[in-house]
Amino acid sequence: MNFYDDMMKRRIQYCAVCEKPRKYVVEDLAVGTRAFCSEKCYAEFAGLPFMGEGYYGLEEYEDE
């Protein structure tokens, strides 16, 4: 595995904000796919107001 593949794998395993294990993976961000441990971290990363868990309707990511 090269550096790029390792970086991409890590990008979807840990939260983009706080590095906790991921719960959600969002693919349609302007910067590409990122993982998040909570909707609070997602909102912070995306520049959205945090409205409580469940507000944005993110679905838990399940490994294939």
Secondary structure as UniProt FT lines:
FT   HELIX           3..11
FT   TURN            12..13
FT   TURN            16..18
FT   STRAND          24..26
FT   TURN            30..31
FT   STRAND          34..36
FT   HELIX           39..46
FT   TURN            53..56
//
